[in-house]
């Protein structure tokens, strides 16, 4: 019988039709695919400890949605599993691949169907769709994007061409929000996401830090150069993107008024090459400096290494920050302290990640079983160092298929809270990410970090010859 048990991670890739509140009613126990993913299914247990099952098939948008369920409950999981297999059999030769629901208004988001000539494709889109070893990312994105709501109508074209980075960031946020059990309101096209977490509503606008021919600096050669670039150069890069969004005044829209407004930012301005790592691997520390108008004091040791100044606080040892007013780099000068700018009190928080990359999608796809069996991925990670005086992170290397390796979509997401916000963000609505706060009176940055938070990483993909 062509019915196989699959992992929850793999089932999640195909099932983006769950209600955010479904966990109130039952818990999923086991997951299945039938007839080469024509159908998927799950065994569930309800609050009365009785078992049941759901069968899902693709609707006209190619989204898996419920088409059948158990007509009665079962005392044991084995009874439910036997009944599920019998129910699946009636669909094996029904001649259908699509099970219409009657409410489909749009055609599927065909991510791999080119909307422009090949010569106009973004280089990274070509890598994603053509290069060996990227099957995990390609299959993952192709599946999840069926459920993505394209309110503007140009998402796929942008993804394939000049908007690749920004559209990948939006998709990453969508995946995180969905898996974190947020509900979506797709009635509006701006800001990018209007979501709620068990009654708490949020408006989120995505933005990226982009390349500039006239301003960008070469990639740093070491941690010292990265630290120095983070003091003025990178705050100006972050500031350009954030102040542009500030001028949009999204909080004045009727559907945003009274809700926490969050700007989600990702740095793509310097891509990785064979010679150097991309800017997203070293730029994150500059965001604290720019948002709060502070900078860590430091000195140079005899060997030329950076030595950060520390201070004792009621919470323990912390970096010794100084308040600053401006950031200057070459021919540009901006005011520091984004959260203190006029009207910035309407921005509740800044959500940051450096993890919305093809490499991340490739790892997640490979772990879900959507890649090829001859593909191996080794991840080199810089992990958060709890020593506040250390410029250097903890370094670790792991095969992503090791039993001890874990990764979630919330990894790498950090929320910087605005101390002046009109509408503060309840951190309980974002329990699986890191949070940072600033006390202006004490010049103190504090927060809650995900254990073993990965600051940045590099993944090597190795492809072996498939066994005969």
C-alpha positions in Angstrom: 0.0 0.0 0.0 1.5 3.4 -1.0 0.9 5.0 2.3 3.9 6.1 4.3 4.5 7.7 7.7 6.4 11.0 7.5 7.9 13.4 10.1 6.2 16.4 11.5 8.8 18.7 9.9 7.9 17.3 6.5 4.2 17.4 7.1 4.5 21.0 8.1 6.0 21.9 4.7 2.9 20.7 3.0 0.3 21.8 5.5 -0.1 25.6 5.6 -3.8 25.5 6.0 -4.1 25.0 9.8 -6.0 27.4 11.9 -3.7 29.2 14.5 -6.1 28.0 17.2 -6.3 24.3 16.2 -4.2 23.2 19.2 -7.1 24.2 21.5 -9.2 21.3 20.1 -6.7 18.5 19.4 -3.1 17.5 19.2 -1.5 15.9 16.2 0.2 12.5 16.9 1.4 11.0 13.6 1.6 12.1 10.0 1.3 10.4 6.7 1.5 10.8 2.9 -0.4 8.7 0.4 0.1 7.9 -3.2 3.2 10.0 -3.7 1.9 13.1 -1.9 -1.5 13.1 -3.6 -2.9 13.2 -0.1 -1.5 13.9 3.4 -3.1 12.9 6.7 -2.7 13.1 10.4 -3.8 11.1 13.5 -5.0 13.4 16.2 -6.1 13.2 19.9 -8.7 15.4 21.4 -9.2 16.8 24.9 -11.2 13.7 25.9 -8.2 11.5 24.9 -10.0 10.1 22.0 -8.3 9.6 18.6 -9.4 10.7 15.2 -7.9 11.5 11.8 -7.9 14.2 9.0 -7.2 13.7 5.3 -6.0 16.6 3.2 -5.9 17.0 -0.6 -4.9 19.9 -2.8 -7.4 22.5 -3.7 -7.3 24.5 -7.0 -4.5 26.7 -5.6 -2.6 23.5 -4.8 -2.9 24.1 -1.1 -3.5 21.0 1.1 -6.8 21.3 2.9 -9.1 18.9 4.7 -11.3 16.8 2.5 -12.2 14.0 4.8 -12.2 13.1 8.5 -13.2 10.3 10.9 -17.0 10.0 11.4 -16.4 8.7 14.9 -13.6 8.7 17.5 -11.4 5.8 18.5 -10.1 4.6 21.9 -6.6 3.8 20.7 -4.2 5.3 18.1 -3.9 1.9 16.4 -7.7 1.8 15.7 -7.5 5.3 14.3 -4.6 4.4 12.1 -6.3 1.3 10.7 -9.5 3.4 9.9 -7.3 6.1 8.3 -5.7 3.6 6.0 -9.0 2.2 4.9 -10.4 5.7 4.3 -7.4 6.7 2.2 -7.8 3.7 -0.1 -11.0 5.1 -1.7 -9.0 8.0 -3.1 -6.2 5.9 -4.6 -7.9 5.4 -8.0 -10.5 8.2 -8.0 -8.8 9.9 -11.0 -8.4 13.2 -9.1 -5.3 15.2 -8.2 -7.2 18.4 -7.2 -10.1 18.5 -4.7 -12.0 21.7 -5.2 -13.3 23.5 -2.1 -15.5 26.0 -4.0 -13.9 29.1 -2.5 -10.7 29.3 -4.6 -10.6 32.7 -6.3 -7.0 32.7 -7.6 -4.8 30.4 -9.6 -1.8 28.8 -7.8 1.4 30.8 -7.2 3.6 29.0 -9.7 7.0 30.0 -8.3 9.0 28.0 -10.9 7.1 29.2 -14.0 9.2 32.0 -15.4 7.5 35.3 -15.9 10.5 37.0 -17.6 13.2 36.0 -20.1 16.1 34.0 -18.6 18.5 36.8 -19.1 16.5 39.0 -16.7 16.5 36.5 -13.9 18.2 37.4 -10.6 21.5 35.5 -10.2 20.3 34.0 -6.9 17.1 32.8 -8.5 19.2 31.0 -11.1 21.2 29.4 -8.3 18.0 28.4 -6.6 16.4 26.8 -9.6 19.3 25.5 -11.6 22.2 24.5 -9.3 22.7 21.0 -8.0 22.5 20.9 -4.2 19.7 23.4 -3.9 16.8 21.0 -4.3 15.9 21.3 -0.6 15.4 25.1 -0.9 13.7 24.9 -4.3 11.2 22.2 -3.3 10.5 23.9 0.1 9.8 27.3 -1.4 7.8 25.9 -4.3 5.5 24.2 -1.9 5.0 26.9 0.8 4.5 29.7 -1.7 1.3 28.1 -2.9 -0.3 29.4 0.3 1.3 32.8 0.2 -1.2 35.6 -0.4 0.1 37.9 -3.1 -1.9 41.0 -2.4 0.0 43.2 -4.9 -0.1 40.7 -7.8 3.6 41.0 -8.6 5.3 38.8 -6.0 6.5 36.0 -8.3 7.9 38.4 -10.9 9.7 40.4 -8.3 11.1 37.2 -6.7 12.5 36.1 -10.1 14.1 39.5 -10.9 15.1 42.7 -9.0 13.2 42.0 -5.8 14.7 38.6 -5.0 16.1 39.6 -1.6 13.1 41.6 -0.3 10.7 38.9 -1.5 12.7 36.2 0.2 12.7 38.2 3.4 8.9 38.5 3.2 8.5 34.8 2.6 10.8 34.1 5.6 8.6 36.3 7.8 5.5 34.6 6.5 6.8 31.1 7.4 7.9 32.2 10.8 4.6 33.9 11.6 2.6 31.0 10.4 4.6 28.4 12.3 4.5 30.6 15.5 0.6 30.3 15.3 -0.2 33.9 14.1 -3.4 34.5 12.2 -3.3 36.6 9.1 -5.6 39.3 7.8 -5.0 39.6 4.1 -7.5 42.4 3.4 -4.9 45.1 3.0 -1.7 45.5 0.9 0.2 47.7 3.3 1.9 47.2 5.6 3.1 43.7 4.6 1.5 41.8 7.4 -1.5 42.3 9.6 -1.5 39.5 12.1 -2.8 38.5 15.5 -1.6 36.2 18.2 -4.5 34.9 20.2 -6.2 38.3 20.2 -3.1 40.5 20.2 -2.9 42.3 16.8 0.3 43.6 15.1 1.1 45.4 11.9 4.5 44.4 10.4 6.3 46.1 7.5 9.4 44.4 5.9 12.4 46.3 4.6 15.9 45.4 3.5 19.3 47.0 3.6 20.5 47.1 0.0 23.6 47.7 -2.1 24.8 51.2 -3.0 27.5 51.7 -5.6 28.4 55.2 -4.2 28.6 54.3 -0.5 29.3 50.7 0.3 32.6 49.6 1.9 34.6 46.4 1.1 33.8 43.5 3.4 35.9 43.4 6.6 38.8 41.0 6.8 38.4 40.2 10.5 36.4 40.9 13.6 38.3 44.1 14.3 37.4 45.6 11.0 33.8 44.5 11.4 33.6 46.1 14.8 34.9 49.4 13.5 32.5 49.4 10.5 29.7 48.8 12.9 30.3 52.1 14.7 29.2 54.5 12.0 29.1 52.9 8.5 26.5 50.2 9.3 24.3 52.5 11.4 24.0 54.8 8.3 23.1 51.8 6.2 20.4 50.7 8.6 19.2 54.3 9.1 18.7 54.8 5.4 16.2 51.9 5.2 14.5 52.5 8.5 13.9 56.3 8.0 12.5 55.6 4.6 9.8 53.4 6.2 9.3 55.9 9.0 8.2 58.5 6.4 5.5 56.2 5.2 3.5 56.7 8.4 1.7 53.4 8.2 0.3 54.0 11.7 -2.1 56.5 10.3 -4.0 53.9 8.3 -7.3 52.9 9.8 -6.5 49.2 10.0 -3.2 50.0 11.8 -4.3 52.6 14.3 -4.0 51.5 17.9 -2.0 48.4 17.1 1.8 47.8 17.7 3.6 48.6 14.5 6.8 46.7 13.8 9.4 47.2 11.1 11.2 44.0 10.2 14.7 44.6 8.7 17.3 42.3 7.1 20.7 43.3 5.7 21.5 42.1 2.2 23.8 44.9 1.1 26.9 42.9 0.7 26.6 39.4 -0.8 28.9 36.5 0.2 31.7 35.6 -2.2 34.4 33.0 -2.3 36.8 35.6 -0.8 34.6 37.1 1.9 31.4 36.6 3.9 28.3 38.7 3.3 27.5 41.7 5.5 24.6 39.9 7.2 27.3 37.8 9.1 28.8 40.8 10.9 26.4 43.8 10.7 23.9 43.1 13.5 25.7 44.8 16.4 25.4 48.1 14.6 21.6 48.0 15.0 21.7 48.5 18.8 24.0 51.5 18.4 21.7 53.2 15.8 18.4 52.4 17.4 19.3 53.6 20.9 21.9 56.2 20.1 24.7 54.5 22.1 28.0 52.9 21.4 30.2 50.5 23.4 33.4 52.1 24.8 36.6 50.3 23.8 40.4 50.5 23.6 43.1 48.8 21.6 45.4 46.2 23.3 49.1 46.1 22.5 48.5 43.4 19.9 45.9 45.7 18.2 42.8 43.7 19.3 39.6 45.4 20.4 39.1 45.5 24.2 35.5 46.4 25.2 34.9 48.3 28.4 32.7 46.7 31.0 30.6 47.9 34.0 29.0 46.2 36.9 25.2 46.6 37.0 22.4 45.3 39.2 21.9 42.6 36.5 25.5 41.6 36.3 28.4 42.7 34.1 27.4 44.7 31.0 29.1 46.6 28.2 29.9 50.2 29.1 27.9 52.2 26.6 28.2 55.9 25.9 25.5 58.0 24.4 26.1 59.5 20.9 24.3 62.0 18.7 25.6 61.4 15.2 27.0 58.8 12.9 29.4 60.1 10.3 31.1 58.2 7.5 32.8 59.8 4.6 30.3 62.2 3.0 27.3 61.1 5.0 26.0 62.1 8.4 22.9 61.0 10.2 21.3 61.5 13.6 21.7 58.5 15.9 18.9 57.1 18.0 16.2 56.0 15.6 13.7 55.5 18.4 14.2 59.1 19.4 13.4 60.6 16.0 10.2 62.6 15.5 7.3 60.2 15.1 9.4 57.2 15.8 7.3 56.6 19.0 4.8 55.2 16.5 7.2 52.3 15.8 6.8 49.7 18.6 9.8 47.7 17.8 12.4 46.7 15.1 12.5 43.0 14.2 15.9 41.9 12.9 17.2 38.8 11.3 20.3 37.8 9.3 18.9 34.3 8.6 16.6 34.8 5.6 19.0 33.3 3.1 18.9 30.6 0.4 21.2 28.6 2.7 18.7 28.6 5.5 15.9 27.6 3.2 18.2 24.9 1.8 19.0 23.5 5.3 15.3 23.6 6.3 14.3 21.8 3.1 17.0 19.2 3.5 16.0 18.5 7.1 12.4 18.1 6.0 13.4 15.5 3.4 12.9 17.6 0.3 16.5 17.5 -0.8 18.4 14.7 -2.4 19.8 11.9 -0.3 23.3 12.4 -1.7 23.5 16.0 -0.4 25.2 16.7 2.9 25.4 20.1 4.7 27.9 21.1 7.3 27.1 24.3 9.2 29.8 26.5 10.8 28.2 28.6 13.4 29.1 31.6 15.5 27.0 31.3 18.7 26.2 34.0 21.2 29.0 34.3 23.8 27.5 35.2 27.3 30.8 36.9 28.2 29.9 40.6 27.7 33.5 41.6 27.2 34.2 39.2 24.3 34.3 40.4 20.8 34.6 36.8 19.6 31.6 34.4 19.6 31.6 30.7 20.5 32.3 28.7 17.3 30.7 25.3 16.5 30.5 23.0 13.5 27.7 20.4 13.0 26.2 18.2 10.3 22.6 19.3 10.0 21.4 15.7 9.9 23.1 14.9 13.3 20.5 13.9 15.9 21.5 16.7 18.2 21.2 19.4 15.5 18.1 21.6 15.9 16.9 24.7 13.9 13.7 26.6 13.9 12.4 29.5 11.8 12.5 31.8 14.8 16.2 31.3 15.2 18.2 34.5 14.5 15.2 36.7 15.0 15.7 39.6 17.5 13.2 42.2 18.5 14.5 45.5 19.6 11.8 47.3 21.7 11.2 51.0 21.5 11.4 52.5 25.0 9.3 55.4 23.8 6.6 53.4 22.0 3.0 54.4 22.1 1.9 50.8 21.6 4.4 48.4 23.3 4.8 44.8 22.1 3.9 42.1 24.5 6.9 39.7 24.4 4.6 36.8 25.2 3.2 37.1 21.7 6.8 36.4 20.4 8.0 33.8 22.9 10.4 31.9 20.6 12.7 34.8 19.6 15.2 37.0 21.4 14.2 40.4 22.8 16.3 43.5 23.6 15.4 46.5 25.7 17.2 49.8 26.6 17.1 51.8 29.8 18.2 55.4 28.9 18.7 56.5 32.5 21.1 53.7 33.2 22.5 53.5 29.6 21.8 49.8 29.9 20.9 47.3 27.2 19.3 44.1 28.5 17.2 41.3 27.1 16.2 37.7 26.7 18.1 35.6 24.2 17.3 32.2 22.8 19.6 29.6 24.3 22.7 29.1 22.1 21.5 31.8 19.7 23.3 31.6 16.3 24.7 35.0 15.5 25.8 34.0 11.9 26.8 30.9 10.1 28.2 29.5 6.9 27.0 26.2 5.4 29.1 24.0 3.1 27.1 21.7 0.7 28.7 18.5 -0.3 27.3 16.2 -3.0 28.4 12.6 -3.3 27.8 10.3 -6.1 24.4 8.5 -5.6 24.7 4.8 -4.8 23.8 2.5 -7.6 
